[in-house]
Amino acid sequence: MSEARLYPAPSHVPSSCAPPETILSNGNHLSAPPEAGGTIIRFYPTNRRTHSKSAPTMGVADSKPSEAKLTALFDQYKDETEDSILAEGIESLCQDLQISPDDFKILVLAWKLNAEQMCRFTRSEFVNGLKNIRVDSIKSIQSRLPDLVNEVAQNDDQFKDLYRFTFRFGLDSATGQRILPTDMAAVLWKLVFTIREPPILGRWLNFLDTHPMIRGIPKDTWNMFLNFSEHVGNDLSCYDDNEAWPSLFDDFVEYENDQVNQNITKDKGKECDDLVIKKD
């Protein structure tokens, strides 16, 4: 499975390579294997600047962030030809924050900025997002990020919101993409589950990796995987094929059963009674 980092070059999955919407519609998630030499996901250009611009020296933000400081901070990293921070500027921002671009904290930051797509922070996203988390400088962002990570780690609703954001964030909105390529989905699953990793994640990713005919993950499958991983138990013993799971999950459980050469019992017992499925 492709290795990738958090920020791709623009249009990280060309429209000609994006799987058609019908690949996973109605459970038809199997398609012809991708051609050899398929798209390689890169999260920022290889021809990167060797030195970042120096960010303005600012202290921890006051109780009310400064609009002037936020504007200056945005201008420090924005692209020369358009009013957005693009891949190169984001990498420079990460360097000044002393955080790797593929760090979970950067995903949390993008979520708090409500960024529409990878590799781009618009002026309104950046200024309004930082204002909402009450920071206006590199130093105050560095101080605030650990608190934001702790909050999302401890709050079910916040983590669910971050999880669902991650799917949208991974799409190439410039081409109208609606299904995540499987290799991109795997990268984002690993990233978003930096915290609260479900026990079945490794087996799930291995299943996707060993089934190259699964070429895309639609929104419903992405969203329901969170419920699925919480419900089925560490060993899939609470799985019930009478539940309305996507057929891809049925295939995964069947594959796992074949791997261990045993069937998962239909008698779930009390342990499974305590696991409540929450679908919305």
TORKOL-4160 file (C-alpha; in steps of 0.2 Angstrom, whole numbers, padded with zeros to 4 digits, m for minus):
280
<pt num="1" X="0000" Y="0000" Z="0000"/>
<pt num="2" X="0007" Y="0017" Z="m0005"/>
<pt num="3" X="0016" Y="0027" Z="0009"/>
<pt num="4" X="0010" Y="0045" Z="0009"/>
<pt num="5" X="0011" Y="0061" Z="0019"/>
<pt num="6" X="m0003" Y="0073" Z="0025"/>
<pt num="7" X="m0002" Y="0086" Z="0012"/>
<pt num="8" X="m0002" Y="0081" Z="m0007"/>
<pt num="9" X="0002" Y="0092" Z="m0021"/>
<pt num="10" X="m0014" Y="0100" Z="m0029"/>
<pt num="11" X="m0026" Y="0087" Z="m0037"/>
<pt num="12" X="m0017" Y="0073" Z="m0028"/>
<pt num="13" X="m0028" Y="0060" Z="m0037"/>
<pt num="14" X="m0031" Y="0065" Z="m0056"/>
<pt num="15" X="m0049" Y="0064" Z="m0061"/>
<pt num="16" X="m0044" Y="0051" Z="m0074"/>
<pt num="17" X="m0038" Y="0040" Z="m0060"/>
<pt num="18" X="m0052" Y="0043" Z="m0048"/>
<pt num="19" X="m0064" Y="0027" Z="m0047"/>
<pt num="20" X="m0081" Y="0030" Z="m0054"/>
<pt num="21" X="m0095" Y="0033" Z="m0041"/>
<pt num="22" X="m0103" Y="0016" Z="m0046"/>
<pt num="23" X="m0088" Y="0006" Z="m0040"/>
<pt num="24" X="m0094" Y="0005" Z="m0022"/>
<pt num="25" X="m0113" Y="0009" Z="m0025"/>
<pt num="26" X="m0125" Y="m0003" Z="m0018"/>
<pt num="27" X="m0111" Y="m0014" Z="m0011"/>
<pt num="28" X="m0103" Y="m0017" Z="m0028"/>
<pt num="29" X="m0086" Y="m0013" Z="m0021"/>
<pt num="30" X="m0076" Y="m0025" Z="m0032"/>
<pt num="31" X="m0069" Y="m0019" Z="m0048"/>
<pt num="32" X="m0055" Y="m0023" Z="m0060"/>
<pt num="33" X="m0038" Y="m0022" Z="m0053"/>
<pt num="34" X="m0029" Y="m0005" Z="m0055"/>
<pt num="35" X="m0016" Y="m0004" Z="m0069"/>
<pt num="36" X="0002" Y="m0006" Z="m0064"/>
<pt num="37" X="0011" Y="0010" Z="m0061"/>
<pt num="38" X="m0005" Y="0018" Z="m0054"/>
<pt num="39" X="m0006" Y="0035" Z="m0045"/>
<pt num="40" X="0007" Y="0038" Z="m0032"/>
<pt num="41" X="0001" Y="0049" Z="m0018"/>
<pt num="42" X="0012" Y="0063" Z="m0013"/>
<pt num="43" X="0007" Y="0075" Z="0001"/>
<pt num="44" X="0018" Y="0090" Z="m0005"/>
<pt num="45" X="0029" Y="0093" Z="m0020"/>
<pt num="46" X="0046" Y="0086" Z="m0020"/>
<pt num="47" X="0054" Y="0102" Z="m0027"/>
<pt num="48" X="0052" Y="0110" Z="m0010"/>
<pt num="49" X="0060" Y="0126" Z="m0003"/>
<pt num="50" X="0075" Y="0121" Z="0008"/>
<pt num="51" X="0072" Y="0136" Z="0020"/>
<pt num="52" X="0055" Y="0142" Z="0027"/>
<pt num="53" X="0051" Y="0161" Z="0029"/>
<pt num="54" X="0054" Y="0167" Z="0046"/>
<pt num="55" X="0037" Y="0169" Z="0055"/>
<pt num="56" X="0034" Y="0185" Z="0065"/>
<pt num="57" X="0039" Y="0184" Z="0083"/>
<pt num="58" X="0023" Y="0184" Z="0093"/>
<pt num="59" X="0019" Y="0179" Z="0110"/>
<pt num="60" X="0005" Y="0168" Z="0117"/>
<pt num="61" X="m0011" Y="0176" Z="0111"/>
<pt num="62" X="m0022" Y="0187" Z="0122"/>
<pt num="63" X="m0039" Y="0182" Z="0127"/>
<pt num="64" X="m0045" Y="0190" Z="0111"/>
<pt num="65" X="m0034" Y="0186" Z="0096"/>
<pt num="66" X="m0027" Y="0201" Z="0086"/>
<pt num="67" X="m0035" Y="0202" Z="0068"/>
<pt num="68" X="m0019" Y="0211" Z="0063"/>
<pt num="69" X="m0008" Y="0197" Z="0069"/>
<pt num="70" X="m0018" Y="0184" Z="0061"/>
<pt num="71" X="m0018" Y="0194" Z="0044"/>
<pt num="72" X="0001" Y="0196" Z="0045"/>
<pt num="73" X="0003" Y="0177" Z="0049"/>
<pt num="74" X="m0007" Y="0172" Z="0034"/>
<pt num="75" X="0002" Y="0184" Z="0023"/>
<pt num="76" X="0018" Y="0176" Z="0029"/>
<pt num="77" X="0014" Y="0159" Z="0021"/>
<pt num="78" X="0002" Y="0163" Z="0007"/>
<pt num="79" X="0006" Y="0159" Z="m0011"/>
<pt num="80" X="0013" Y="0173" Z="m0022"/>
<pt num="81" X="0000" Y="0171" Z="m0035"/>
<pt num="82" X="m0016" Y="0167" Z="m0025"/>
<pt num="83" X="m0024" Y="0172" Z="m0009"/>
<pt num="84" X="m0022" Y="0155" Z="m0001"/>
<pt num="85" X="m0008" Y="0145" Z="0009"/>
<pt num="86" X="m0003" Y="0131" Z="m0003"/>
<pt num="87" X="0008" Y="0116" Z="m0001"/>
<pt num="88" X="0024" Y="0125" Z="0000"/>
<pt num="89" X="0017" Y="0138" Z="0013"/>
<pt num="90" X="0009" Y="0124" Z="0023"/>
<pt num="91" X="0026" Y="0115" Z="0024"/>
<pt num="92" X="0034" Y="0131" Z="0029"/>
<pt num="93" X="0021" Y="0133" Z="0043"/>
<pt num="94" X="0024" Y="0116" Z="0049"/>
<pt num="95" X="0043" Y="0119" Z="0050"/>
<pt num="96" X="0040" Y="0135" Z="0060"/>
<pt num="97" X="0028" Y="0125" Z="0071"/>
<pt num="98" X="0041" Y="0111" Z="0073"/>
<pt num="99" X="0029" Y="0098" Z="0068"/>
<pt num="100" X="0030" Y="0086" Z="0054"/>
<pt num="101" X="0017" Y="0089" Z="0040"/>
<pt num="102" X="0010" Y="0071" Z="0042"/>
<pt num="103" X="0008" Y="0073" Z="0061"/>
<pt num="104" X="m0009" Y="0070" Z="0069"/>
<pt num="105" X="m0008" Y="0088" Z="0076"/>
<pt num="106" X="m0009" Y="0095" Z="0058"/>
<pt num="107" X="m0025" Y="0085" Z="0054"/>
<pt num="108" X="m0032" Y="0092" Z="0070"/>
<pt num="109" X="m0027" Y="0110" Z="0065"/>
<pt num="110" X="m0035" Y="0108" Z="0048"/>
<pt num="111" X="m0051" Y="0101" Z="0056"/>
<pt num="112" X="m0051" Y="0117" Z="0067"/>
<pt num="113" X="m0049" Y="0128" Z="0052"/>
<pt num="114" X="m0063" Y="0118" Z="0043"/>
<pt num="115" X="m0051" Y="0117" Z="0028"/>
<pt num="116" X="m0060" Y="0111" Z="0012"/>
<pt num="117" X="m0046" Y="0102" Z="0005"/>
<pt num="118" X="m0028" Y="0096" Z="0007"/>
<pt num="119" X="m0014" Y="0107" Z="0002"/>
<pt num="120" X="m0024" Y="0123" Z="0004"/>
<pt num="121" X="m0029" Y="0135" Z="0018"/>
<pt num="122" X="m0039" Y="0150" Z="0012"/>
<pt num="123" X="m0038" Y="0167" Z="0020"/>
<pt num="124" X="m0055" Y="0165" Z="0028"/>
<pt num="125" X="m0052" Y="0147" Z="0034"/>
<pt num="126" X="m0035" Y="0152" Z="0042"/>
<pt num="127" X="m0040" Y="0168" Z="0050"/>
<pt num="128" X="m0057" Y="0163" Z="0056"/>
<pt num="129" X="m0051" Y="0146" Z="0062"/>
<pt num="130" X="m0037" Y="0152" Z="0072"/>
<pt num="131" X="m0048" Y="0166" Z="0079"/>
<pt num="132" X="m0060" Y="0152" Z="0085"/>
<pt num="133" X="m0047" Y="0143" Z="0094"/>
<pt num="134" X="m0040" Y="0159" Z="0101"/>
<pt num="135" X="m0023" Y="0160" Z="0094"/>
<pt num="136" X="m0014" Y="0173" Z="0084"/>
<pt num="137" X="0004" Y="0167" Z="0083"/>
<pt num="138" X="0016" Y="0152" Z="0080"/>
<pt num="139" X="0020" Y="0151" Z="0099"/>
<pt num="140" X="0001" Y="0151" Z="0104"/>
<pt num="141" X="m0003" Y="0138" Z="0090"/>
<pt num="142" X="0011" Y="0127" Z="0097"/>
<pt num="143" X="0004" Y="0129" Z="0115"/>
<pt num="144" X="m0014" Y="0126" Z="0110"/>
<pt num="145" X="m0012" Y="0111" Z="0099"/>
<pt num="146" X="m0009" Y="0098" Z="0113"/>
<pt num="147" X="m0024" Y="0104" Z="0122"/>
<pt num="148" X="m0035" Y="0102" Z="0106"/>
<pt num="149" X="m0028" Y="0084" Z="0104"/>
<pt num="150" X="m0032" Y="0080" Z="0122"/>
<pt num="151" X="m0050" Y="0087" Z="0119"/>
<pt num="152" X="m0053" Y="0076" Z="0104"/>
<pt num="153" X="m0045" Y="0061" Z="0112"/>
<pt num="154" X="m0057" Y="0062" Z="0127"/>
<pt num="155" X="m0073" Y="0068" Z="0119"/>
<pt num="156" X="m0083" Y="0055" Z="0108"/>
<pt num="157" X="m0093" Y="0068" Z="0098"/>
<pt num="158" X="m0077" Y="0078" Z="0094"/>
<pt num="159" X="m0068" Y="0063" Z="0088"/>
<pt num="160" X="m0083" Y="0058" Z="0078"/>
<pt num="161" X="m0083" Y="0075" Z="0070"/>
<pt num="162" X="m0064" Y="0074" Z="0066"/>
<pt num="163" X="m0066" Y="0057" Z="0059"/>
<pt num="164" X="m0080" Y="0062" Z="0047"/>
<pt num="165" X="m0070" Y="0078" Z="0042"/>
<pt num="166" X="m0055" Y="0067" Z="0038"/>
<pt num="167" X="m0065" Y="0059" Z="0024"/>
<pt num="168" X="m0070" Y="0075" Z="0016"/>
<pt num="169" X="m0053" Y="0082" Z="0018"/>
<pt num="170" X="m0045" Y="0068" Z="0009"/>
<pt num="171" X="m0056" Y="0071" Z="m0007"/>
<pt num="172" X="m0050" Y="0080" Z="m0022"/>
<pt num="173" X="m0063" Y="0093" Z="m0022"/>
<pt num="174" X="m0056" Y="0101" Z="m0038"/>
<pt num="175" X="m0062" Y="0086" Z="m0048"/>
<pt num="176" X="m0078" Y="0083" Z="m0039"/>
<pt num="177" X="m0071" Y="0067" Z="m0031"/>
<pt num="178" X="m0084" Y="0058" Z="m0020"/>
<pt num="179" X="m0075" Y="0042" Z="m0017"/>
<pt num="180" X="m0058" Y="0040" Z="m0008"/>
<pt num="181" X="m0045" Y="0029" Z="m0017"/>
<pt num="182" X="m0042" Y="0015" Z="m0006"/>
<pt num="183" X="m0023" Y="0019" Z="m0003"/>
<pt num="184" X="m0028" Y="0037" Z="0002"/>
<pt num="185" X="m0041" Y="0030" Z="0013"/>
<pt num="186" X="m0029" Y="0018" Z="0022"/>
<pt num="187" X="m0017" Y="0033" Z="0025"/>
<pt num="188" X="m0030" Y="0043" Z="0032"/>
<pt num="189" X="m0037" Y="0029" Z="0043"/>
<pt num="190" X="m0019" Y="0027" Z="0050"/>
<pt num="191" X="m0018" Y="0045" Z="0053"/>
<pt num="192" X="m0035" Y="0049" Z="0061"/>
<pt num="193" X="m0033" Y="0033" Z="0072"/>
<pt num="194" X="m0017" Y="0040" Z="0079"/>
<pt num="195" X="m0028" Y="0041" Z="0095"/>
<pt num="196" X="m0042" Y="0029" Z="0099"/>
<pt num="197" X="m0036" Y="0016" Z="0087"/>
<pt num="198" X="m0048" Y="0001" Z="0086"/>
<pt num="199" X="m0040" Y="m0016" Z="0089"/>
<pt num="200" X="m0046" Y="m0022" Z="0071"/>
<pt num="201" X="m0038" Y="m0008" Z="0062"/>
<pt num="202" X="m0022" Y="m0017" Z="0057"/>
<pt num="203" X="m0032" Y="m0032" Z="0050"/>
<pt num="204" X="m0044" Y="m0021" Z="0041"/>
<pt num="205" X="m0030" Y="m0012" Z="0032"/>
<pt num="206" X="m0021" Y="m0029" Z="0028"/>
<pt num="207" X="m0038" Y="m0034" Z="0021"/>
<pt num="208" X="m0038" Y="m0019" Z="0009"/>
<pt num="209" X="m0020" Y="m0021" Z="0005"/>
<pt num="210" X="m0022" Y="m0039" Z="0000"/>
<pt num="211" X="m0038" Y="m0035" Z="m0011"/>
<pt num="212" X="m0032" Y="m0023" Z="m0024"/>
<pt num="213" X="m0049" Y="m0025" Z="m0033"/>
<pt num="214" X="m0056" Y="m0014" Z="m0019"/>
<pt num="215" X="m0052" Y="0003" Z="m0027"/>
<pt num="216" X="m0062" Y="0015" Z="m0017"/>
<pt num="217" X="m0071" Y="0019" Z="m0001"/>
<pt num="218" X="m0087" Y="0029" Z="m0001"/>
<pt num="219" X="m0093" Y="0041" Z="0012"/>
<pt num="220" X="m0105" Y="0029" Z="0020"/>
<pt num="221" X="m0092" Y="0015" Z="0021"/>
<pt num="222" X="m0080" Y="0027" Z="0029"/>
<pt num="223" X="m0093" Y="0033" Z="0042"/>
<pt num="224" X="m0099" Y="0016" Z="0047"/>
<pt num="225" X="m0082" Y="0009" Z="0049"/>
<pt num="226" X="m0081" Y="0019" Z="0066"/>
<pt num="227" X="m0097" Y="0011" Z="0072"/>
<pt num="228" X="m0092" Y="m0006" Z="0065"/>
<pt num="229" X="m0075" Y="m0006" Z="0074"/>
<pt num="230" X="m0083" Y="m0001" Z="0090"/>
<pt num="231" X="m0097" Y="m0014" Z="0089"/>
<pt num="232" X="m0089" Y="m0030" Z="0083"/>
<pt num="233" X="m0076" Y="m0033" Z="0098"/>
<pt num="234" X="m0058" Y="m0036" Z="0097"/>
<pt num="235" X="m0059" Y="m0053" Z="0089"/>
<pt num="236" X="m0075" Y="m0049" Z="0078"/>
<pt num="237" X="m0085" Y="m0061" Z="0089"/>
<pt num="238" X="m0099" Y="m0048" Z="0091"/>
<pt num="239" X="m0101" Y="m0047" Z="0072"/>
<pt num="240" X="m0119" Y="m0051" Z="0066"/>
<pt num="241" X="m0122" Y="m0052" Z="0047"/>
<pt num="242" X="m0140" Y="m0048" Z="0050"/>
<pt num="243" X="m0135" Y="m0030" Z="0054"/>
<pt num="244" X="m0136" Y="m0018" Z="0039"/>
<pt num="245" X="m0117" Y="m0016" Z="0037"/>
<pt num="246" X="m0109" Y="m0012" Z="0020"/>
<pt num="247" X="m0105" Y="m0028" Z="0010"/>
<pt num="248" X="m0087" Y="m0024" Z="0011"/>
<pt num="249" X="m0088" Y="m0027" Z="0030"/>
<pt num="250" X="m0096" Y="m0044" Z="0027"/>
<pt num="251" X="m0082" Y="m0048" Z="0015"/>
<pt num="252" X="m0069" Y="m0043" Z="0028"/>
<pt num="253" X="m0076" Y="m0054" Z="0041"/>
<pt num="254" X="m0077" Y="m0069" Z="0029"/>
<pt num="255" X="m0059" Y="m0066" Z="0025"/>
<pt num="256" X="m0054" Y="m0066" Z="0043"/>
<pt num="257" X="m0064" Y="m0082" Z="0046"/>
<pt num="258" X="m0055" Y="m0090" Z="0032"/>
<pt num="259" X="m0038" Y="m0084" Z="0039"/>
<pt num="260" X="m0041" Y="m0092" Z="0056"/>
<pt num="261" X="m0051" Y="m0107" Z="0049"/>
<pt num="262" X="m0066" Y="m0105" Z="0060"/>
<pt num="263" X="m0083" Y="m0097" Z="0060"/>
<pt num="264" X="m0088" Y="m0083" Z="0072"/>
<pt num="265" X="m0102" Y="m0089" Z="0083"/>
<pt num="266" X="m0120" Y="m0082" Z="0081"/>
<pt num="267" X="m0122" Y="m0083" Z="0100"/>
<pt num="268" X="m0115" Y="m0067" Z="0105"/>
<pt num="269" X="m0118" Y="m0068" Z="0124"/>
<pt num="270" X="m0118" Y="m0054" Z="0136"/>
<pt num="271" X="m0102" Y="m0046" Z="0130"/>
<pt num="272" X="m0110" Y="m0041" Z="0114"/>
<pt num="273" X="m0126" Y="m0036" Z="0122"/>
<pt num="274" X="m0116" Y="m0022" Z="0130"/>
<pt num="275" X="m0110" Y="m0016" Z="0113"/>
<pt num="276" X="m0124" Y="m0004" Z="0106"/>
<pt num="277" X="m0123" Y="0001" Z="0088"/>
<pt num="278" X="m0126" Y="0019" Z="0085"/>
<pt num="279" X="m0130" Y="0024" Z="0067"/>
<pt num="280" X="m0135" Y="0041" Z="0061"/>
